[in-house]
Amino acid sequence: MVTSARSIASLTLSFGLVNVPVRLFSATESGSEIRFNLLDKDGSRLKQQYVNERTKKVVDRKDMMKGYEVEKDHFVLFTADELKALEEGSSHVIEIVSFVPLTSIDPLFYDKSYLLAPDKRGAKPYALLAEAMRRSDRCALAKWAFKAKQYIVQVRANEDGLILQQLRYAEEVRSLADLNIEKAPVSNSELQLALKLVDTIAEDDFNPEEFQDEEKARVLAAIDEKVAGKQIVASSHSEDEVVAGGQVIDLMEALRSSLAKKPAVKAAKPSASVTKLKPASAATPTRKPAKRAVVEPEPAAAPAPRSRARK
C-alpha cells in the first residue's frame, strides 16, 4: 500500500513576473520491493564495516570524511559542515526558461519524476499555469539548482495538476546511432501483416491498473511456501512464450500464425463513468506474505567518493 504523501521541499515556479509557490512530492513508491538480508549460516545478521585500505583497521562513522579526487589517489577533503554549506547554496526557485511542444522531449531523457502541488496562496497561479500548458500542448523547460547540482527539468500538466520531470543532460544519454544497427529491408506484404497484427491487440490508451507484477507475486508465493516448510520449486515458463534472442525462420508465416492465434480474453472494462484512475493510496493493497524475520531491508551503504569529473 502506498504511504501518505509527504512534501519533500517548498519551492517557487517562476515564469516572467509570475511566481507560483509549490510543494514537491515524490511521484513513486519503492517501499513495496522484495528485499533479502545478508545473513550468516546461523541466521545472524551481517554488519557492514568500512576498513582503512592502508591500516586494515575498521573506521567508525564519526571518523569518516568525504573527499573529491582531484587526481589519482589525491583528494581534497570536506567536513560535514563544509558539505552542508555547499548544499545550502541551492536555490528554491525553479526558473522556467522556455515552453516547448510536449512531443519535442524524447522519454530517453526522463529521469526522476515528482509531483507539484500549490503551496499557500499558490492555487490561482498554479491553476493558470497548468491550464495554459494544457491549452497550448506545451510543457515548460526550467533550471533548478538543488543539493549542489544544476538540473534541467520539464514541468508538464495533466488533468489533475503539474508534474516535474527531472531530465538528463545530453552527455548522459546514449544514441541508437552509436550502435550501428543493421538496416534490413521490409516488404509491403510483411508490413501489411504486421500492421494487422498491431491492430488486433491495439488499445486506445494506457491503463496501468491492467498490469500487475506477476514475478513479485510468484516470489511472494514461494516465500510463503518456504515459511510453511515446503520446498521451493523453480518456475517454468510456457514454451509458447517468445525466447529472447530466438531467430524467426519464416517472418511471413510467424505473422500469419500470430494473426490466427486468438487473443487472450480481457476482463471487461469499467464504464466510462469510472475509468478515471484513482489515487495510488486508494488502490487495493498488495497481498503480503506471512510474517518473517528475514525480509527486512538491509542498511544502505554510504556512497563512495566521487571520481574526478570529466573535462
WODA-V620846 format. One record per residue. N is the residue number from 1. RES is the residue in three letters. PSI is psi in radians with two decimals (* if undefined). Layout:
{{N	RES	PSI} {N	RES	PSI}}
This chain:
{{1	MET	2.38} {2	VAL	2.31} {3	THR	2.86} {4	SER	2.55} {5	ALA	2.44} {6	ARG	2.26} {7	SER	2.39} {8	ILE	-0.69} {9	ALA	2.75} {10	SER	2.17} {11	LEU	3.10} {12	THR	2.16} {13	LEU	2.19} {14	SER	2.18} {15	PHE	2.17} {16	GLY	-2.28} {17	LEU	0.17} {18	VAL	2.26} {19	ASN	2.30} {20	VAL	1.88} {21	PRO	2.21} {22	VAL	2.79} {23	ARG	2.48} {24	LEU	2.31} {25	PHE	2.58} {26	SER	2.44} {27	ALA	-0.15} {28	THR	2.83} {29	GLU	2.07} {30	SER	0.05} {31	GLY	-0.17} {32	SER	0.09} {33	GLU	2.56} {34	ILE	2.17} {35	ARG	2.58} {36	PHE	2.45} {37	ASN	2.67} {38	LEU	2.15} {39	LEU	2.77} {40	ASP	3.01} {41	LYS	-0.43} {42	ASP	0.07} {43	GLY	-0.01} {44	SER	2.56} {45	ARG	2.62} {46	LEU	2.35} {47	LYS	2.27} {48	GLN	2.39} {49	GLN	2.69} {50	TYR	2.31} {51	VAL	2.35} {52	ASN	2.13} {53	GLU	-0.54} {54	ARG	-0.84} {55	THR	-0.26} {56	LYS	0.27} {57	LYS	2.61} {58	VAL	2.34} {59	VAL	2.24} {60	ASP	2.67} {61	ARG	-0.60} {62	LYS	-0.32} {63	ASP	0.08} {64	MET	2.58} {65	MET	2.80} {66	LYS	2.56} {67	GLY	2.66} {68	TYR	2.20} {69	GLU	1.93} {70	VAL	-0.48} {71	GLU	3.06} {72	LYS	2.04} {73	ASP	0.36} {74	HIS	2.11} {75	PHE	2.61} {76	VAL	2.20} {77	LEU	2.57} {78	PHE	2.35} {79	THR	2.94} {80	ALA	-0.67} {81	ASP	-0.67} {82	GLU	-0.70} {83	LEU	-0.67} {84	LYS	-0.70} {85	ALA	-0.65} {86	LEU	-0.74} {87	GLU	-0.51} {88	GLU	-0.18} {89	GLY	-0.03} {90	SER	2.73} {91	SER	2.55} {92	HIS	0.14} {93	VAL	2.21} {94	ILE	1.86} {95	GLU	1.94} {96	ILE	2.19} {97	VAL	-0.39} {98	SER	2.86} {99	PHE	2.21} {100	VAL	2.80} {101	PRO	2.50} {102	LEU	-0.65} {103	THR	-0.04} {104	SER	-0.16} {105	ILE	2.03} {106	ASP	2.30} {107	PRO	-0.27} {108	LEU	-0.47} {109	PHE	-0.09} {110	TYR	2.37} {111	ASP	-2.07} {112	LYS	2.59} {113	SER	2.50} {114	TYR	2.77} {115	LEU	2.49} {116	LEU	2.31} {117	ALA	2.60} {118	PRO	2.44} {119	ASP	-3.00} {120	LYS	2.32} {121	ARG	0.37} {122	GLY	0.00} {123	ALA	-0.79} {124	LYS	-0.92} {125	PRO	-0.52} {126	TYR	-0.87} {127	ALA	-0.66} {128	LEU	-0.79} {129	LEU	-0.77} {130	ALA	-0.78} {131	GLU	-0.65} {132	ALA	-0.69} {133	MET	-0.62} {134	ARG	-0.75} {135	ARG	-0.60} {136	SER	-0.10} {137	ASP	0.65} {138	ARG	2.79} {139	CYS	2.90} {140	ALA	2.44} {141	LEU	2.31} {142	ALA	2.81} {143	LYS	2.48} {144	TRP	2.09} {145	ALA	2.05} {146	PHE	2.20} {147	LYS	0.97} {148	ALA	0.46} {149	LYS	2.46} {150	GLN	2.19} {151	TYR	2.59} {152	ILE	2.28} {153	VAL	2.71} {154	GLN	2.35} {155	VAL	2.08} {156	ARG	2.80} {157	ALA	2.38} {158	ASN	-2.95} {159	GLU	-0.31} {160	ASP	-0.35} {161	GLY	-2.62} {162	LEU	2.49} {163	ILE	2.34} {164	LEU	2.11} {165	GLN	1.95} {166	GLN	2.31} {167	LEU	2.70} {168	ARG	2.65} {169	TYR	2.77} {170	ALA	-0.64} {171	GLU	-0.23} {172	GLU	-0.09} {173	VAL	2.22} {174	ARG	2.74} {175	SER	2.47} {176	LEU	-0.47} {177	ALA	-0.44} {178	ASP	-0.17} {179	LEU	-0.09} {180	ASN	0.93} {181	ILE	2.31} {182	GLU	2.34} {183	LYS	1.97} {184	ALA	2.38} {185	PRO	2.53} {186	VAL	2.21} {187	SER	2.80} {188	ASN	-0.66} {189	SER	-0.70} {190	GLU	-0.73} {191	LEU	-0.71} {192	GLN	-0.71} {193	LEU	-0.70} {194	ALA	-0.70} {195	LEU	-0.65} {196	LYS	-0.71} {197	LEU	-0.73} {198	VAL	-0.74} {199	ASP	-0.54} {200	THR	-0.45} {201	ILE	0.40} {202	ALA	2.57} {203	GLU	2.73} {204	ASP	-0.41} {205	ASP	3.09} {206	PHE	2.12} {207	ASN	1.78} {208	PRO	-0.39} {209	GLU	-0.23} {210	GLU	-0.21} {211	PHE	2.35} {212	GLN	2.66} {213	ASP	1.58} {214	GLU	-0.59} {215	GLU	-0.67} {216	LYS	-0.75} {217	ALA	-0.68} {218	ARG	-0.77} {219	VAL	-0.72} {220	LEU	-0.69} {221	ALA	-0.69} {222	ALA	-0.65} {223	ILE	-0.72} {224	ASP	-0.72} {225	GLU	-0.67} {226	LYS	-0.74} {227	VAL	-0.63} {228	ALA	0.02} {229	GLY	0.24} {230	LYS	2.79} {231	GLN	2.39} {232	ILE	2.23} {233	VAL	2.34} {234	ALA	2.45} {235	SER	2.59} {236	SER	2.36} {237	HIS	2.60} {238	SER	2.46} {239	GLU	-0.28} {240	ASP	-0.28} {241	GLU	2.62} {242	VAL	2.26} {243	VAL	2.23} {244	ALA	2.33} {245	GLY	-0.08} {246	GLY	2.56} {247	GLN	2.27} {248	VAL	2.06} {249	ILE	-0.82} {250	ASP	1.77} {251	LEU	-0.77} {252	MET	-0.73} {253	GLU	-0.66} {254	ALA	-0.68} {255	LEU	-0.77} {256	ARG	-0.71} {257	SER	-0.64} {258	SER	-0.69} {259	LEU	-0.61} {260	ALA	-0.45} {261	LYS	2.27} {262	LYS	2.32} {263	PRO	2.68} {264	ALA	2.49} {265	VAL	2.21} {266	LYS	2.68} {267	ALA	2.59} {268	ALA	2.37} {269	LYS	2.56} {270	PRO	2.80} {271	SER	2.85} {272	ALA	-0.46} {273	SER	-0.22} {274	VAL	0.37} {275	THR	-0.22} {276	LYS	2.32} {277	LEU	2.42} {278	LYS	2.73} {279	PRO	2.62} {280	ALA	-0.53} {281	SER	-0.34} {282	ALA	-0.03} {283	ALA	2.78} {284	THR	2.27} {285	PRO	2.49} {286	THR	2.39} {287	ARG	2.32} {288	LYS	2.59} {289	PRO	3.00} {290	ALA	2.68} {291	LYS	2.33} {292	ARG	2.68} {293	ALA	0.04} {294	VAL	0.22} {295	VAL	0.27} {296	GLU	2.59} {297	PRO	2.41} {298	GLU	2.71} {299	PRO	2.46} {300	ALA	2.43} {301	ALA	2.58} {302	ALA	2.49} {303	PRO	2.54} {304	ALA	2.75} {305	PRO	2.46} {306	ARG	2.50} {307	SER	2.87} {308	ARG	2.36} {309	ALA	2.59} {310	ARG	2.52} {311	LYS	*}}
